[in-house]
Amino acid sequence: MPELSIKQKLKIANEGGEFQENSNSWIGTKIKKGKRLGIVIQDFNGMNRRLVVKFKDGKQEDIVMNNIGEDLGYIHKYEWYEPRSKLWYRF
């Protein structure tokens, strides 16, 4: 599926929809919540960013992030792994 243009993405977001991210995707990113480890399997964007994380125990969770401003409901509950620095970052 071809990448959507910025204009197409904005139109979808402004209409309250969401689209699957391709070039700026979190798919494959390791996620940690406490001692639970998982990986992002889907990345949707729109008015909010929604990551679908599958944990090693087989359960899935959605992480919904604001595209603008702080996410008080999620802050410090999750960490993501940055392979170049080999560090975990809280979000």
C-alpha positions in Angstrom: 0.0 0.0 0.0 1.5 3.4 -1.0 2.3 6.0 1.7 -0.4 8.6 2.2 0.6 12.2 1.5 0.6 14.7 4.4 -2.5 16.3 2.9 -4.3 12.9 2.9 -3.3 12.2 6.5 -4.5 15.6 7.6 -7.8 15.1 5.9 -8.3 11.7 7.7 -7.3 13.1 11.1 -9.5 16.2 10.7 -12.4 13.9 10.0 -11.8 12.0 13.2 -10.3 8.9 11.5 -7.0 7.2 11.8 -4.5 5.7 9.4 -1.8 3.1 9.7 1.7 4.6 9.9 4.4 3.4 7.5 7.5 5.6 7.3 7.2 7.0 10.8 6.0 3.8 12.4 6.6 2.4 15.9 6.0 -1.1 14.6 8.7 -3.5 15.9 9.6 -1.2 18.8 10.1 -3.0 22.1 7.8 -1.8 24.9 8.1 -2.5 28.6 5.4 -2.0 31.3 6.8 -2.9 34.6 8.4 -6.3 34.1 6.1 -7.1 31.1 7.9 -7.0 27.7 6.1 -6.6 24.4 6.4 -5.2 20.9 4.4 -2.7 18.9 2.4 -4.7 16.3 0.2 -1.8 14.9 0.6 1.9 14.8 -2.4 4.1 14.0 -2.3 7.9 13.8 -5.0 10.5 13.6 -6.2 13.0 16.3 -4.2 10.7 18.7 -1.5 8.1 18.2 -2.6 4.6 19.0 0.0 1.8 19.4 -1.1 -1.8 19.7 1.3 -3.7 21.9 1.5 -7.5 22.1 3.1 -8.7 25.3 4.9 -12.0 25.7 2.1 -13.3 27.8 -0.1 -13.1 24.6 -2.2 -10.1 25.9 -2.5 -6.9 23.8 -2.9 -3.3 25.0 -3.5 -0.1 23.3 -1.4 2.9 24.2 -3.1 6.1 23.2 -0.9 9.2 23.1 -1.8 12.8 22.4 -0.2 14.2 19.2 0.1 17.5 21.0 0.7 18.0 24.7 1.4 15.8 27.6 -0.3 12.4 28.2 -1.0 12.5 31.9 -2.8 9.1 31.8 0.2 7.2 30.4 3.2 9.1 31.5 5.7 6.9 33.2 3.7 3.7 32.8 5.5 2.5 29.7 9.1 2.4 28.4 10.4 2.0 24.8 13.7 0.6 23.8 16.0 2.6 21.6 18.5 0.1 20.0 21.2 2.6 19.0 21.7 3.9 22.6 20.6 0.5 24.1 18.5 2.5 26.6 14.9 2.3 27.8 13.0 5.7 27.8 9.9 6.3 29.8 6.7 7.8 28.2 
